[in-house]
Amino acid sequence: MHIDLTGKIILVTGASRGIGRALAEALAGAGATIAAHFNQSREATQALAETLGHDARAFQADLAEPASCERLFDTVVQTYGRLDVLVNNAGIALSMPLDVTTDEWRKGWDVTMAVNLRAVELLSRLAVRHFQACGGGRIINVASRAAFRGDTPEYMTYAASKGGMVALTRSIARAFGKDDVCAFVLAPGFVRTDMAQDFIDKYGEDYVVSDLALNRLTEPTDVAPLVVLLASGLADHTTGSTFDINAGSYVH
Ligand SMILES: NC(=O)c1ccc[n+]([C@@H]2O[C@H](COP(=O)([O-])OP(=O)(O)OC[C@H]3O[C@@H](n4cnc5c(N)ncnc54)[C@H](OP(=O)(O)O)[C@@H]3O)[C@@H](O)[C@H]2O)c1
C-alpha cells in the first residue's frame, strides 16, 4: 500500500520534539504539508520545518491560553488557505504527589487541564467548524494508556486529563461523522521522549521493558506510521476508535 498525502495540510501540535516531531516527519515523508506547532522550542521547530519540505512552517502558541489556541488555528488556516487534519499531540505531565499543598495541586490541575484538555477541545471545535464548511477532515488526538489503566499517584491529574480526551474524541466522532469529520484516539504507553525520561531514569529501562510483550521500549517512530494511515482517510471506518500503542503491555 502506498500512502500519498501530497496537498494535505496537517497541523501537528507539539511538533518540536518527541512524538510530535516523529509524527511531523512521517506525515511530511508521505508528502503532507506540516504546520509544525511549538511553544518554547522555536529554533528546533524552525529547523525541523526546513527539513520537512512541502512548505512546512513553524507556528508558536502557548496552548495553556485559549486566545493563543484560536490565534494558532486562524494563522494556520490563513497561511495555507485550509486545514485537512488536526493532530492534537502537545501535552504535559506534571508530577504532583499526594502531599503537595492544595494550592500547588490546584495550579498543577489547572495548567494540565488547560494544555491537555481545554486546548484540545478548543482546537477541535475550530477544526470541526472548518471541516463542516470545507467538506470534511480528521482529528487525531494523542491521549495515553493512562486514560484506561490509570497512572501512579503523582500522575492522577495527567490520567484524568487523558481520560477526558478520550470522551471528547468519541463525542466528535459520534456527532460529526455525517459531516465527514472523523476522530481517532492514540493511546501510547511509554515512549522514549523527554516526558518519559524521568520515569526511565528513576526506575531503569529494564523495569519499563519488563512491563511489555515486546523486547524494547517504544520509540516515537513506532507511533508515527499509524498516524499516516489515519490521516490518509483509508481508515475512516475506525472513527471513534482508540489505538493502543504500548508494545503489548495489556497482554503481557
Ligand atoms: N512519552 C510517553 O511515554 C507518552 C505516553 C503516552 C502519551 N504521551 C503523550 O504524547 C504526547 C507527546 O508527548 P511527548 O512524550 O512527545 O512529550 P515531550 O517530549 O515532553 O514534548 C511535549 C511537546 O508539547 C509541547 N508543549 C508542552 N507544553 C506546551 C504548552 N503549554 N503549549 C504548547 N505546547 C506545549 C512541547 O513544545 P515545546 O518543546 O516548544 O515546549 C513539545 O512539543 C503528549 O500528549 C503526551 O501526553 C506520551
Ligand as a Chemical Component Dictionary entry (heavy atoms), coordinates in Angstrom:
data_LIG
# 
_chem_comp.id                   LIG 
_chem_comp.type                 NON-POLYMER 
_chem_comp.pdbx_formal_charge   0 
_chem_comp.three_letter_code    LIG 
# 
loop_
_chem_comp_atom.comp_id 
_chem_comp_atom.atom_id 
_chem_comp_atom.alt_atom_id 
_chem_comp_atom.type_symbol 
_chem_comp_atom.charge 
_chem_comp_atom.model_Cartn_x 
_chem_comp_atom.model_Cartn_y 
_chem_comp_atom.model_Cartn_z 
_chem_comp_atom.pdbx_ordinal 
LIG N1  N1  N 0  6.254 9.812  26.108 1  
LIG C1  C1  C 0  5.359 8.988  26.582 2  
LIG O1  O1  O 0  5.708 7.987  27.227 3  
LIG C2  C2  C 0  3.896 9.220  26.341 4  
LIG C3  C3  C 0  2.997 8.202  26.682 5  
LIG C4  C4  C 0  1.634 8.375  26.464 6  
LIG C5  C5  C 0  1.178 9.563  25.918 7  
LIG N2  N2  N 1  2.057 10.544 25.609 8  
LIG C6  C6  C 0  1.508 11.785 25.040 9  
LIG O2  O2  O 0  2.131 12.063 23.799 10 
LIG C7  C7  C 0  2.151 13.462 23.574 11 
LIG C8  C8  C 0  3.566 13.891 23.225 12 
LIG O3  O3  O 0  4.395 13.545 24.329 13 
LIG P1  P1  P 0  5.995 13.527 24.275 14 
LIG O4  O4  O 0  6.414 12.390 25.116 15 
LIG O5  O5  O -1 6.455 13.651 22.881 16 
LIG O6  O6  O 0  6.276 14.885 25.102 17 
LIG P2  P2  P 0  7.536 15.851 25.140 18 
LIG O7  O7  O 0  8.730 15.214 24.515 19 
LIG O8  O8  O 0  7.614 16.310 26.548 20 
LIG O9  O9  O 0  7.059 17.060 24.187 21 
LIG C9  C9  C 0  5.975 17.851 24.595 22 
LIG C10 C10 C 0  5.512 18.730 23.448 23 
LIG O10 O10 O 0  4.394 19.502 23.892 24 
LIG C11 C11 C 0  4.678 20.880 23.718 25 
LIG N3  N3  N 0  4.104 21.654 24.820 26 
LIG C12 C12 C 0  4.322 21.484 26.144 27 
LIG N4  N4  N 0  3.659 22.421 26.848 28 
LIG C13 C13 C 0  3.028 23.215 25.953 29 
LIG C14 C14 C 0  2.210 24.359 26.049 30 
LIG N5  N5  N 0  1.902 24.945 27.225 31 
LIG N6  N6  N 0  1.727 24.901 24.910 32 
LIG C15 C15 C 0  2.042 24.362 23.724 33 
LIG N7  N7  N 0  2.809 23.280 23.558 34 
LIG C16 C16 C 0  3.313 22.709 24.661 35 
LIG C17 C17 C 0  6.196 20.993 23.687 36 
LIG O11 O11 O 0  6.568 22.163 22.969 37 
LIG P3  P3  P 0  7.979 22.947 23.252 38 
LIG O12 O12 O 0  9.095 21.964 23.027 39 
LIG O13 O13 O 0  8.007 24.040 22.248 40 
LIG O14 O14 O 0  7.914 23.448 24.650 41 
LIG C18 C18 C 0  6.582 19.705 22.984 42 
LIG O15 O15 O 0  6.483 19.861 21.595 43 
LIG C19 C19 C 0  1.620 14.113 24.873 44 
LIG O16 O16 O 0  0.260 14.466 24.716 45 
LIG C20 C20 C 0  1.764 13.004 25.896 46 
LIG O17 O17 O 0  0.850 13.130 26.954 47 
LIG C21 C21 C 0  3.404 10.409 25.805 48 
# 
loop_
_chem_comp_bond.comp_id 
_chem_comp_bond.atom_id_1 
_chem_comp_bond.atom_id_2 
_chem_comp_bond.value_order 
_chem_comp_bond.pdbx_ordinal 
LIG N1  C1  SING 1  
LIG C1  O1  DOUB 2  
LIG C1  C2  SING 3  
LIG C2  C3  SING 4  
LIG C2  C21 DOUB 5  
LIG C3  C4  DOUB 6  
LIG C4  C5  SING 7  
LIG C5  N2  DOUB 8  
LIG N2  C6  SING 9  
LIG N2  C21 SING 10 
LIG C6  O2  SING 11 
LIG C6  C20 SING 12 
LIG O2  C7  SING 13 
LIG C7  C8  SING 14 
LIG C7  C19 SING 15 
LIG C8  O3  SING 16 
LIG O3  P1  SING 17 
LIG P1  O4  DOUB 18 
LIG P1  O5  SING 19 
LIG P1  O6  SING 20 
LIG O6  P2  SING 21 
LIG P2  O7  DOUB 22 
LIG P2  O8  SING 23 
LIG P2  O9  SING 24 
LIG O9  C9  SING 25 
LIG C9  C10 SING 26 
LIG C10 O10 SING 27 
LIG C10 C18 SING 28 
LIG O10 C11 SING 29 
LIG C11 N3  SING 30 
LIG C11 C17 SING 31 
LIG N3  C12 SING 32 
LIG N3  C16 SING 33 
LIG C12 N4  DOUB 34 
LIG N4  C13 SING 35 
LIG C13 C14 SING 36 
LIG C13 C16 DOUB 37 
LIG C14 N5  SING 38 
LIG C14 N6  DOUB 39 
LIG N6  C15 SING 40 
LIG C15 N7  DOUB 41 
LIG N7  C16 SING 42 
LIG C17 O11 SING 43 
LIG C17 C18 SING 44 
LIG O11 P3  SING 45 
LIG P3  O12 DOUB 46 
LIG P3  O13 SING 47 
LIG P3  O14 SING 48 
LIG C18 O15 SING 49 
LIG C19 O16 SING 50 
LIG C19 C20 SING 51 
LIG C20 O17 SING 52 
# 
